[in-house]
Amino acid sequence: MSTGGLQDLRREHYAELPEPKKEPEKVQHVIADQYMKTLEQYIDRLSDHVRKIQDEELAVTNQFSAALLSLQTKSHEKRRTREDVARDVYQKKISKIRDKRKKYREMLYDAHAERKKLIDSMQIQKDEDDILRRKLAKLNALNAGETSREQRRTALVDWFAVVFAILQLALIIIYALVADYRASAGDATSASCADYAGRLRPVAPHYQFYTDVALFALVGFGFVMTFLRKYQYSAIGYTLLVVAFAFQWTIVVAHFFRMAAQQRFSDFVLDQQDLLVGMYGAIVVLISYGAVLGVLSAVQLLFVALVEVVVYGINVWLATRYLWTYQNALTPFDEATGTGGVPTLAGPWHAFGLGGDAAHVHVFGAYFGLALAIPLSKRVAARGRGHDDRASSYTSDMFAMVGTVFMFVLWPSFNAALAPSAVQHRVVVNTVLSLCSSVVFAFLGSRVFRGGKFDMIDIQNATLSGGVGIGSAAALLVSPGSAMIIGAVCAVLSTLGYAYVSPLLAKRGVVDTRGVHNAHGIPGLVGAVASVVSIAIAYDTSPFVYGQRLDELFPQGATTAAWHLASLLVTLLLAIPSGLVLGLVLAGCTSPTRRLYSDEVAWRVSGDFELSSTEDDDDGGSGGGGGGGAAGGAAGGQRRVRAPRA
């Protein structure tokens, strides 16, 4: 049977049914659409009219019954004749009434059908409006106020968020109360432990740390930056190029400043630790690269690496030589010869300090990149072609998640590689716990701030914020529970940054393609503050930390906390102005109408390059919502257009 015939049968059956009694409305809802209001009133009037017809039918039936009763006293012949007359009259009246009721019931059926179609169309329109607003938010077509209202409107706290928040908070409390580290030195008890000697040795050889950090940079950062659907060759290829160049240049710069600190210039000798130093400098450049991803050419990136590594080296040299952050004890100063007073090489710290320090690496790289992006945004990104290519696809987001997983696994090595060997085990464990906590809270924050769906942007980046936040002196000093708290705070702030801060930055003309401000800048600031607080609390509590004298790690004593705070301020003062100046130079040397966010500008691409991108769009973008950028891929199946990923 055809659909139309089935509809006619349903309509006829509905028309034969009586209208139920009107029930009082239990829920009053406000209908904003005027046509819907008029239709609701029309349905109510039709229903009331049908009930009146049914009351009229009941009255006629009652009259017929009364007439039949009154004829019971008549003779048989008279009663039979009058009953036939009364029955004919009744049949005519009741037939007319029922025809009228059927007509109005058919009208009522049509009105209900129209109401259902209207509700369905209004829901579809609402969904399309939501999708459009999310896309506009990602394209920064909404102003900051509208974007913030949109985020608040879609914010949702559901049972998932409540349950997982309770479970993770319970785990943090358990680790804070019953988990701790064994003393590593300084008392007889620790020295007599069977694993005491093992815990004084490094967690791994330097070359093994190097391979971990190299994978962290090349596979981790390389794949994390493949989220742009038409910029994946450049994301991985330029990452390899930047790492290869910046690695070599960082080693040269580091040895120059080390010799300057020792006031002795000569040939320098390479060892395995130099491999780590070179990788740290390369990673700083990769962090800044994320802010201008898709905007700069390969030559410009090499120029950025050339300048940024020098400024980074100056920052680390000032921090370790004059701000006493990660410095060994000084050699005695000989007034007669004017020599001495330089850091000894026999202490626990490498001349480059704690390689993965939150302030020196993450804060410096993030705010250098943001400052670099401001002039480029005004000249290139605002007028350049190809803004539609600043979008992700389902496939590109999956490649980016591969980078996230690699970084999650390898981040402990990144933080611990240059830490003193006696505390490396604490740095590793604290980093793992902080990362686990940040993963859970990033999922929670993404679901709450993105309207009940996960956003792939948050999952790719905010999940790793705990590794950034714990990458400081706090990793040496805090307990497992405190490390988890740092990870949770970083994840929540990072997710909030992606949801609310990025649109504000974009409104002010700062293009942060990957979102380094939220992924590295905010967690890096949290880590730097955590370092200051943990050092101050440690010195206020005891001169020992897990059996080791604090003065062995920080020869400047209790003032070290203030020096770390000063180092953070110096980092910002160096990163932001130097990034701005370099950005102005690059903006002046770049065509304002250049093609952005596409591999075809600089690479020989395969014949299906445009076709594969189109197929990704047709198949639907990343759903879920970390992704998406203002909310789960703009409704779970739409292509995600990337707003500033800061």
C-alpha positions as CSV (number, residue, x, y, z in Angstrom):
1,M,0.0,0.0,0.0
2,S,1.3,3.4,-0.9
3,T,2.2,6.0,1.7
4,G,-0.7,8.2,0.6
5,G,-3.2,5.4,1.0
6,L,-1.9,4.6,4.4
7,Q,-2.2,8.2,5.4
8,D,-5.8,8.3,4.2
9,L,-6.7,5.2,6.2
10,R,-5.1,6.7,9.3
11,R,-7.1,9.9,8.7
12,E,-10.4,8.1,8.3
13,H,-9.8,6.0,11.4
14,Y,-8.9,9.1,13.4
15,A,-12.1,10.8,12.2
16,E,-14.2,8.0,13.5
17,L,-12.8,8.2,17.0
18,P,-14.3,10.3,19.8
19,E,-12.4,13.3,21.1
20,P,-11.0,12.5,24.6
21,K,-11.8,14.7,27.5
22,K,-9.5,17.8,27.8
23,E,-6.8,17.2,30.4
24,P,-5.2,20.1,32.3
25,E,-1.8,21.0,30.9
26,K,1.0,19.8,33.2
27,V,3.8,21.6,31.4
28,Q,3.5,25.1,30.1
29,H,6.0,25.9,27.4
30,V,6.6,29.1,25.6
31,I,6.3,28.9,21.8
32,A,8.1,31.8,20.3
33,D,6.8,31.2,16.7
34,Q,3.5,33.2,16.1
35,Y,2.3,30.7,13.5
36,M,2.7,27.9,16.0
37,K,0.8,29.8,18.6
38,T,-2.1,30.4,16.1
39,L,-2.1,26.7,15.2
40,E,-2.2,25.6,18.8
41,Q,-5.2,27.9,19.4
42,Y,-6.9,26.5,16.3
43,I,-6.4,22.9,17.5
44,D,-7.8,23.8,20.9
45,R,-10.9,25.4,19.3
46,L,-11.4,22.4,17.1
47,S,-11.1,20.0,20.0
48,D,-13.6,22.0,22.0
49,H,-16.0,22.1,19.1
50,V,-15.8,18.3,18.6
51,R,-16.5,17.8,22.3
52,K,-19.6,20.0,22.0
53,I,-20.8,17.9,19.1
54,Q,-20.2,14.8,21.2
55,D,-22.3,16.4,24.0
56,E,-25.0,17.1,21.4
57,E,-24.9,13.5,20.3
58,L,-25.2,12.3,23.9
59,A,-28.2,14.6,24.4
60,V,-30.0,13.2,21.3
61,T,-29.3,9.7,22.5
62,N,-30.7,10.4,25.9
63,Q,-33.8,12.0,24.3
64,F,-34.3,8.9,22.3
65,S,-33.9,6.6,25.3
66,A,-36.5,8.8,27.3
67,A,-38.9,8.6,24.4
68,L,-38.7,4.8,24.3
69,L,-39.3,4.6,28.0
70,S,-42.4,6.8,27.7
71,L,-43.9,4.5,25.2
72,Q,-43.9,1.5,27.5
73,T,-47.4,2.4,28.7
74,K,-48.9,2.5,25.3
75,S,-50.6,-0.4,23.6
76,H,-48.5,-2.7,21.4
77,E,-49.6,-1.3,18.0
78,K,-49.3,2.4,19.0
79,R,-46.0,1.7,20.7
80,R,-44.5,-0.1,17.7
81,T,-45.6,2.7,15.3
82,R,-44.2,5.5,17.5
83,E,-41.0,3.6,18.2
84,D,-40.4,3.4,14.4
85,V,-41.1,7.1,14.0
86,A,-38.8,8.0,16.9
87,R,-36.1,5.7,15.6
88,D,-36.2,7.3,12.2
89,V,-35.9,10.7,13.7
90,Y,-33.1,9.6,15.9
91,Q,-31.1,8.0,13.1
92,K,-31.4,11.1,11.0
93,K,-30.3,13.4,13.8
94,I,-27.4,11.1,14.9
95,S,-26.2,10.6,11.4
96,K,-26.1,14.3,10.8
97,I,-24.3,14.9,14.1
98,R,-21.7,12.2,13.4
99,D,-21.1,13.4,9.9
100,K,-20.4,16.8,11.4
101,R,-18.1,15.4,14.0
102,K,-16.2,13.4,11.4
103,K,-15.7,16.5,9.4
104,Y,-14.3,18.4,12.3
105,R,-12.2,15.4,13.4
106,E,-10.7,15.3,9.9
107,M,-9.9,19.0,10.2
108,L,-8.3,18.3,13.6
109,Y,-6.2,15.5,12.2
110,D,-4.9,17.8,9.5
111,A,-4.1,20.4,12.1
112,H,-2.2,17.9,14.2
113,A,-0.3,16.8,11.1
114,E,0.6,20.4,10.3
115,R,1.7,21.0,13.8
116,K,4.0,17.9,13.7
117,K,5.5,19.0,10.4
118,L,6.1,22.5,11.8
119,I,7.7,21.1,15.0
120,D,10.0,18.9,12.9
121,S,10.9,21.8,10.6
122,M,11.6,24.1,13.6
123,Q,13.9,21.4,15.1
124,I,15.7,21.0,11.8
125,Q,16.1,24.8,11.5
126,K,17.3,25.0,15.1
127,D,19.9,22.3,14.4
128,E,21.0,24.1,11.2
129,D,21.3,27.4,13.1
130,D,23.4,25.7,15.8
131,I,25.7,24.2,13.2
132,L,26.0,27.6,11.4
133,R,26.7,29.4,14.6
134,R,29.4,26.9,15.5
135,K,31.0,27.2,12.1
136,L,30.8,31.0,12.3
137,A,32.4,30.8,15.7
138,K,35.3,28.8,14.3
139,L,35.7,31.2,11.5
140,N,35.7,34.1,14.0
141,A,32.7,35.6,12.2
142,L,30.9,36.0,15.5
143,N,32.2,38.7,17.8
144,A,33.7,37.7,21.1
145,G,30.6,38.5,23.1
146,E,28.4,36.3,20.8
147,T,30.9,33.5,20.9
148,S,31.1,33.6,24.7
149,R,27.3,33.5,24.9
150,E,27.2,30.6,22.4
151,Q,29.7,28.7,24.6
152,R,27.7,29.4,27.8
153,R,24.4,28.4,26.0
154,T,25.8,25.0,25.1
155,A,27.6,24.3,28.3
156,L,26.3,21.2,29.9
157,V,27.0,19.3,33.1
158,D,25.7,15.7,32.8
159,W,26.1,12.4,34.6
160,F,29.2,11.6,32.7
161,A,30.9,14.8,34.0
162,V,29.6,14.3,37.5
163,V,30.6,10.6,37.8
164,F,34.1,11.0,36.3
165,A,34.8,14.2,38.3
166,I,33.9,12.3,41.5
167,L,36.0,9.3,40.5
168,Q,39.1,11.3,39.5
169,L,38.8,13.5,42.6
170,A,38.6,10.3,44.7
171,L,41.8,9.0,43.1
172,I,43.6,12.3,43.7
173,I,42.6,12.2,47.4
174,I,43.8,8.6,47.6
175,Y,47.2,9.4,46.1
176,A,47.5,12.5,48.3
177,L,46.8,10.6,51.5
178,V,48.5,7.2,51.0
179,A,51.1,7.5,48.2
180,D,54.5,9.1,48.5
181,Y,58.1,8.7,47.5
182,R,60.9,6.9,49.5
183,A,63.8,9.1,50.7
184,S,66.7,8.9,48.2
185,A,69.6,10.2,50.3
186,G,70.5,11.8,53.6
187,D,69.6,9.2,56.2
188,A,70.6,5.7,57.3
189,T,67.3,4.2,56.5
190,S,67.3,5.2,52.9
191,A,71.0,4.3,52.5
192,S,70.3,0.8,53.8
193,C,67.5,0.1,51.3
194,A,68.2,-2.6,48.8
195,D,67.2,-0.3,45.9
196,Y,69.0,2.8,47.2
197,A,71.9,2.6,44.8
198,G,69.5,2.0,41.9
199,R,67.5,5.1,42.8
200,L,70.6,7.3,42.7
201,R,71.4,6.1,39.1
202,P,69.7,7.8,36.1
203,V,66.4,6.3,35.0
204,A,67.8,5.7,31.6
205,P,71.0,6.4,29.6
206,H,71.3,9.7,27.9
207,Y,71.0,8.2,24.4
208,Q,67.8,6.4,25.3
209,F,66.4,9.7,26.6
210,Y,67.5,11.3,23.3
211,T,65.6,8.8,21.2
212,D,62.5,9.4,23.3
213,V,62.7,13.1,23.0
214,A,63.4,12.9,19.3
215,L,60.3,10.8,18.8
216,F,58.5,13.3,21.0
217,A,59.5,16.1,18.6
218,L,59.3,14.4,15.2
219,V,56.3,12.0,15.6
220,G,54.5,13.8,18.5
221,F,54.7,17.4,17.3
222,G,54.8,16.4,13.6
223,F,51.5,14.5,13.7
224,V,49.8,16.8,16.2
225,M,50.1,19.5,13.6
226,T,48.5,17.4,10.8
227,F,45.0,18.5,11.8
228,L,44.8,20.9,8.8
229,R,43.2,18.8,6.1
230,K,45.4,20.2,3.2
231,Y,48.6,21.0,5.1
232,Q,49.8,17.5,6.2
233,Y,52.9,17.3,4.0
234,S,54.0,20.7,5.4
235,A,53.2,19.8,9.0
236,I,55.4,16.7,9.1
237,G,57.9,17.8,6.5
238,Y,58.6,21.2,8.0
239,T,58.7,19.7,11.5
240,L,61.6,17.4,10.3
241,L,63.3,20.4,8.6
242,V,63.0,22.6,11.6
243,V,64.2,19.9,14.0
244,A,67.2,19.1,11.8
245,F,68.3,22.8,11.6
246,A,67.4,24.0,15.1
247,F,69.0,20.9,16.7
248,Q,72.4,21.8,15.2
249,W,72.1,25.5,15.8
250,T,71.0,25.0,19.5
251,I,74.1,23.0,20.3
252,V,76.4,25.7,19.0
253,V,74.4,28.4,20.8
254,A,74.3,26.4,24.0
255,H,78.1,25.9,24.1
256,F,78.7,29.5,23.3
257,F,76.7,30.7,26.3
258,R,78.2,27.9,28.5
259,M,81.7,29.1,27.7
260,A,80.5,32.7,28.2
261,A,79.3,31.7,31.7
262,Q,82.6,30.1,32.5
263,Q,84.5,33.1,31.0
264,R,86.5,30.7,28.8
265,F,86.2,30.3,25.0
266,S,87.7,27.4,23.2
267,D,86.8,24.3,21.1
268,F,83.8,22.5,22.6
269,V,83.5,18.8,23.2
270,L,80.3,17.0,22.3
271,D,78.7,14.3,24.4
272,Q,75.3,12.5,24.5
273,Q,73.8,15.3,26.7
274,D,74.3,17.7,23.8
275,L,71.8,15.6,21.8
276,L,69.2,16.4,24.4
277,V,70.1,20.1,24.5
278,G,69.7,20.3,20.7
279,M,66.3,18.7,20.8
280,Y,65.0,21.1,23.5
281,G,65.9,24.1,21.4
282,A,64.2,22.5,18.4
283,I,61.1,21.8,20.4
284,V,60.9,25.5,21.4
285,V,60.8,26.4,17.7
286,L,58.1,23.8,17.1
287,I,55.9,25.3,19.8
288,S,56.2,28.7,18.1
289,Y,55.6,27.1,14.7
290,G,52.2,25.9,15.9
291,A,51.0,29.5,16.3
292,V,51.8,30.4,12.6
293,L,51.1,27.0,11.1
294,G,50.1,27.3,7.5
295,V,51.2,30.9,7.2
296,L,55.0,30.9,6.9
297,S,57.1,29.3,4.2
298,A,60.0,26.8,4.8
299,V,62.7,29.6,4.4
300,Q,60.9,31.8,6.8
301,L,60.6,29.0,9.3
302,L,64.4,28.5,9.1
303,F,64.9,32.2,9.7
304,V,62.6,32.0,12.7
305,A,64.6,29.1,14.1
306,L,67.9,31.0,13.5
307,V,66.7,33.9,15.6
308,E,64.5,32.2,18.2
309,V,67.2,29.7,19.2
310,V,69.6,32.6,20.0
311,V,67.0,34.4,22.1
312,Y,66.1,31.1,23.8
313,G,69.8,30.6,24.5
314,I,70.1,34.1,26.0
315,N,67.0,33.4,28.2
316,V,68.4,30.1,29.5
317,W,71.9,31.6,30.1
318,L,70.4,34.5,32.1
319,A,68.2,32.1,34.1
320,T,71.0,29.7,35.0
321,R,73.9,32.2,35.3
322,Y,72.3,35.3,36.8
323,L,68.9,34.3,38.1
324,W,70.1,31.2,39.9
325,T,67.2,28.9,38.8
326,Y,68.9,25.6,38.0
327,Q,72.5,26.3,38.9
328,N,75.3,24.3,40.7
329,A,77.4,25.8,43.5
330,L,79.9,28.4,42.4
331,T,83.6,27.9,42.4
332,P,85.6,30.0,45.0
333,F,86.4,33.5,43.7
334,D,90.1,34.4,43.7
335,E,90.5,38.1,44.2
336,A,94.2,38.1,43.3
337,T,93.6,36.5,39.9
338,G,90.0,37.6,39.4
339,T,89.0,34.1,38.5
340,G,86.4,31.8,39.9
341,G,82.8,32.5,40.9
342,V,81.4,30.4,38.1
343,P,79.1,27.4,38.3
344,T,80.9,24.1,38.9
345,L,80.4,21.3,36.6
346,A,80.4,18.7,39.4
347,G,76.9,19.6,40.7
348,P,73.6,17.9,39.9
349,W,72.5,20.3,37.2
350,H,73.4,20.4,33.5
351,A,74.6,23.8,32.3
352,F,71.3,24.1,30.4
353,G,69.3,23.6,33.6
354,L,66.1,21.5,33.6
355,G,65.7,21.0,29.8
356,G,61.9,20.8,29.7
357,D,61.3,23.6,32.1
358,A,57.7,25.0,31.8
359,A,58.9,28.7,31.7
360,H,62.0,28.3,29.5
361,V,60.5,26.0,26.9
362,H,56.7,26.2,26.9
363,V,56.0,29.8,28.0
364,F,58.9,31.1,25.9
365,G,57.9,29.1,22.8
366,A,54.1,29.9,23.2
367,Y,54.4,33.7,23.7
368,F,57.2,34.1,21.2
369,G,54.9,32.4,18.6
370,L,51.9,34.5,19.6
371,A,53.9,37.7,19.3
372,L,55.2,36.5,16.0
373,A,51.7,35.9,14.8
374,I,50.3,39.4,15.6
375,P,52.0,41.3,12.7
376,L,51.6,38.4,10.4
377,S,47.9,38.2,11.2
378,K,47.4,41.9,10.4
379,R,49.2,41.7,7.0
380,V,49.1,38.1,5.7
381,A,46.4,36.1,7.5
382,A,43.8,38.8,7.2
383,R,44.2,39.3,3.5
384,G,45.6,36.0,2.3
385,R,43.8,33.5,0.2
386,G,42.7,30.0,1.2
387,H,41.0,30.6,4.6
388,D,38.6,27.8,3.8
389,D,41.5,25.4,3.9
390,R,42.0,26.2,7.6
391,A,39.8,23.2,8.4
392,S,40.2,19.7,9.6
393,S,38.7,16.4,8.4
394,Y,38.0,13.1,10.1
395,T,41.2,11.6,8.7
396,S,43.4,14.6,9.5
397,D,42.1,14.7,13.1
398,M,42.9,11.0,13.5
399,F,46.5,11.6,12.3
400,A,46.7,14.4,14.9
401,M,45.6,12.0,17.6
402,V,48.5,9.7,16.8
403,G,50.8,12.6,17.7
404,T,48.9,13.1,20.9
405,V,49.3,9.5,22.0
406,F,53.0,9.6,21.2
407,M,53.5,12.7,23.3
408,F,51.5,11.2,26.2
409,V,53.8,8.2,26.2
410,L,57.1,10.1,25.8
411,W,56.5,13.3,27.9
412,P,58.1,11.8,31.1
413,S,61.3,11.4,29.2
414,F,61.1,15.0,27.9
415,N,60.7,16.3,31.4
416,A,63.3,14.0,33.1
417,A,66.1,13.8,30.6
418,L,68.3,16.6,32.1
419,A,67.0,16.4,35.7
420,P,69.5,15.4,38.4
421,S,69.8,11.6,38.4
422,A,68.8,11.3,42.1
423,V,65.4,12.8,41.4
424,Q,64.7,11.5,37.9
425,H,62.4,8.8,39.2
426,R,60.2,11.4,40.9
427,V,60.0,13.5,37.8
428,V,59.0,10.5,35.7
429,V,56.3,9.3,38.0
430,N,54.9,12.8,38.7
431,T,54.7,13.5,35.0
432,V,52.8,10.3,34.3
433,L,50.3,11.0,37.1
434,S,49.9,14.6,36.1
435,L,49.3,13.6,32.5
436,C,46.7,11.0,33.5
437,S,44.9,13.5,35.6
438,S,44.9,16.1,32.8
439,V,43.5,13.6,30.4
440,V,40.5,12.9,32.5
441,F,39.8,16.5,33.3
442,A,40.3,17.5,29.6
443,F,37.6,15.1,28.7
444,L,35.4,16.4,31.4
445,G,36.0,20.0,30.5
446,S,35.4,19.4,26.8
447,R,32.1,17.7,27.5
448,V,30.9,20.4,29.8
449,F,32.1,23.4,27.8
450,R,31.2,22.0,24.4
451,G,27.5,21.3,25.0
452,G,27.7,17.6,26.0
453,K,30.0,16.4,23.2
454,F,33.8,16.0,23.1
455,D,35.7,18.4,21.0
456,M,38.8,16.9,19.2
457,I,40.7,20.2,19.6
458,D,40.6,19.7,23.4
459,I,41.4,16.0,23.2
460,Q,44.4,16.5,21.0
461,N,45.9,19.3,23.1
462,A,44.4,19.9,26.6
463,T,44.9,16.3,27.5
464,L,48.7,16.9,27.4
465,S,48.6,20.1,29.5
466,G,49.5,18.2,32.6
467,G,52.9,17.3,31.1
468,V,53.5,21.0,30.5
469,G,52.4,22.1,34.0
470,I,54.5,19.6,35.9
471,G,57.6,20.3,33.8
472,S,59.4,22.5,36.4
473,A,61.1,22.3,39.8
474,A,57.7,21.2,41.2
475,A,58.3,17.8,39.6
476,L,61.3,17.3,41.9
477,L,59.5,18.4,45.1
478,V,55.8,17.6,45.1
479,S,54.0,14.5,46.1
480,P,52.0,12.3,43.7
481,G,48.7,13.8,44.8
482,S,50.0,17.4,44.2
483,A,51.2,16.4,40.8
484,M,47.7,15.2,39.9
485,I,46.2,18.4,41.1
486,I,48.6,20.4,38.9
487,G,47.5,18.2,35.9
488,A,43.8,18.8,36.7
489,V,44.2,22.5,37.0
490,C,46.1,22.7,33.7
491,A,43.6,20.7,31.8
492,V,40.6,22.7,33.0
493,L,42.3,26.0,32.2
494,S,43.5,24.7,28.9
495,T,40.0,23.6,27.9
496,L,38.6,26.9,29.0
497,G,41.2,28.6,26.9
498,Y,40.1,26.7,23.8
499,A,36.5,27.4,24.5
500,Y,36.6,31.1,25.5
501,V,40.1,32.7,25.2
502,S,40.8,31.7,21.6
503,P,37.7,33.6,20.2
504,L,38.8,36.7,22.2
505,L,42.4,36.5,20.7
506,A,41.0,36.0,17.2
507,K,38.7,39.0,17.7
508,R,41.8,41.1,18.4
509,G,43.6,39.8,15.3
510,V,45.8,37.1,16.8
511,V,45.8,34.0,14.6
512,D,47.0,31.1,16.7
513,T,46.4,28.2,14.3
514,R,47.2,25.3,16.6
515,G,46.3,27.1,19.8
516,V,49.7,27.2,21.5
517,H,48.5,29.7,24.0
518,N,46.1,27.1,25.5
519,A,48.3,24.1,24.9
520,H,51.6,25.5,26.2
521,G,51.2,29.1,27.3
522,I,48.5,28.7,30.0
523,P,49.8,25.4,31.4
524,G,53.3,26.7,31.3
525,L,52.4,29.7,33.4
526,V,50.7,27.3,35.9
527,G,53.8,25.2,35.9
528,A,56.0,28.2,36.6
529,V,53.8,29.3,39.4
530,A,53.7,25.8,40.8
531,S,57.5,25.8,40.8
532,V,57.7,29.0,42.8
533,V,55.1,27.8,45.3
534,S,56.6,24.3,45.7
535,I,60.1,25.7,46.4
536,A,58.8,28.2,48.9
537,I,56.7,25.5,50.7
538,A,59.6,23.0,50.7
539,Y,62.0,25.5,52.3
540,D,59.4,26.6,54.8
541,T,58.8,22.9,55.8
542,S,62.2,21.3,56.0
543,P,65.7,21.6,54.7
544,F,65.3,18.1,53.2
545,V,63.1,16.8,50.4
546,Y,62.7,13.0,50.4
547,G,66.0,12.7,52.3
548,Q,68.0,15.0,50.1
549,R,69.2,18.4,51.1
550,L,67.4,21.2,49.3
551,D,70.6,23.2,49.1
552,E,72.2,20.5,47.0
553,L,69.5,21.2,44.3
554,F,69.2,24.9,44.9
555,P,72.4,26.4,46.3
556,Q,70.7,29.9,46.6
557,G,68.5,28.6,49.4
558,A,65.1,29.9,50.2
559,T,65.5,32.8,47.8
560,T,65.3,30.4,44.9
561,A,61.5,30.7,44.7
562,A,61.9,34.5,44.1
563,W,64.6,33.8,41.4
564,H,62.2,31.4,39.6
565,L,59.5,34.1,39.6
566,A,62.0,36.6,38.2
567,S,63.0,34.0,35.6
568,L,59.4,33.7,34.4
569,L,59.1,37.5,34.1
570,V,62.4,37.7,32.1
571,T,61.2,34.9,29.9
572,L,58.1,36.9,29.0
573,L,60.1,40.1,28.5
574,L,62.4,38.4,26.1
575,A,59.9,36.3,24.2
576,I,57.2,38.8,23.4
577,P,59.2,41.8,22.2
578,S,61.6,39.6,20.1
579,G,58.7,37.7,18.6
580,L,56.9,41.0,17.7
581,V,60.1,42.4,16.0
582,L,60.7,39.2,14.1
583,G,57.0,39.1,13.1
584,L,57.2,42.7,11.7
585,V,60.2,41.8,9.7
586,L,58.6,38.6,8.2
587,A,55.3,40.4,7.6
588,G,57.1,43.1,5.6
589,C,58.8,40.4,3.5
590,T,55.6,38.4,2.7
591,S,53.0,39.0,0.1
592,P,49.7,39.9,1.9
593,T,47.7,37.9,-0.6
594,R,49.7,34.6,-0.5
595,R,47.9,31.3,-0.4
596,L,47.6,29.9,3.1
597,Y,47.0,26.5,4.8
598,S,47.7,24.4,1.6
599,D,50.5,22.1,0.6
600,E,50.2,22.8,-3.1
601,V,52.0,26.1,-2.6
602,A,55.3,24.5,-1.8
603,W,54.9,20.8,-2.6
604,R,54.3,18.5,-5.5
605,V,51.0,17.0,-4.5
606,S,49.4,13.9,-5.8
607,G,46.7,14.1,-8.5
608,D,43.9,13.4,-6.0
609,F,44.9,16.2,-3.7
610,E,41.8,18.3,-4.2
611,L,39.6,15.3,-4.7
612,S,40.6,13.7,-1.4
613,S,39.9,16.9,0.4
614,T,36.5,17.2,-1.1
615,E,35.7,13.6,-0.2
616,D,36.7,14.3,3.4
617,D,34.2,17.2,3.4
618,D,31.4,15.0,1.9
619,D,32.0,12.2,4.4
620,G,31.8,14.6,7.3
621,G,34.3,16.1,9.5
622,S,35.4,15.0,12.9
623,G,32.5,14.7,15.3
624,G,32.9,14.4,18.8
625,G,33.9,17.6,19.7
626,G,37.3,18.1,20.8
627,G,37.0,18.8,18.0
628,G,35.4,20.6,17.4
629,G,36.2,23.8,17.6
630,A,33.2,25.2,18.9
631,A,31.4,22.1,19.4
632,G,32.1,18.6,18.4
633,G,32.8,19.1,14.8
634,A,29.9,21.4,14.3
635,A,27.3,18.7,15.0
636,G,29.1,15.5,14.9
637,G,29.2,15.0,11.1
638,Q,30.1,18.4,9.6
639,R,33.6,19.5,8.5
640,R,35.4,21.3,11.2
641,V,36.7,24.7,10.4
642,R,39.5,25.6,12.7
643,A,39.4,28.8,14.6
644,P,42.5,29.9,16.5
645,R,43.5,26.7,18.3
646,A,45.2,28.5,20.9
